[in-house]
Amino acid sequence: MTRTFDIRAASPADMAGAGSMQHACWMHAYRGLLDDAFLAQLSPEGIAGYHARHFTSSGEHAQPRMPFLVADWPGRANPIAGFVRGGPTRAASAAGDPVPQHVIRNFPFELFAIHVAHDLHRSGVGRALFGAFAKEAKKLGETSLVLWVLTNNAPAIAFYRALGGQPVAESVLTLGGKAYPQTAYAWSDLAPLTCVRNTSPRRRQR
């Protein structure tokens, strides 16, 4: 049986699936990169609750200019195959780590997070989410994009470089009381990103 996925706006009903998918991603991708004690205190329910705070009681996104998209893949045990969200570039991390001023000045729109189910890496989901997010940014009048990635996260960095991202700054990210080096990757032109296909090639489910 073959399946394809669709990219659409996230809704509160998606948050349980998004939390479960992101938790599994972190357990798979961040072992050895982040402290075990920090990873151990994470839960699918806690992550889902964090994302649910981005919606109002009526199901609308709580803040303007903050795209939140999911990759919906029917037929999977968890149909939320990935998500991406972002908005105006933040001046500091959640723990208060400051962002270099030149990053805020030169790249005023930020991709906060992108996650894809680890068994769907190289399936086209990540590229489609990235392209769809770039299109949303352009609709908002944005012309550039920045994101932060752990400096030691080689697979993620390879993905961003393949999409044309260039390193523009270094900083730290504090998680669980421990500081980790991170690197900002940026795109000065969103046009190439918006050409990325928003649906996957046909592929056979395993």
Secondary structure by P-SEA (a helix, b strand, c coil): cbbbbbbbbbcccaaaaaaaaaaaaaaccccccccaaaaaaccaaaaaaaaacccccccccccccbbbbbbcccccccccccccccccccccccccccccaaaaaacccccccccccccccccaaaaaaaaaaaaaaaaaccccccccccccaaaaaaaaaaaccccccccccccccbbbbbbbbbbccccccccccccccccccc
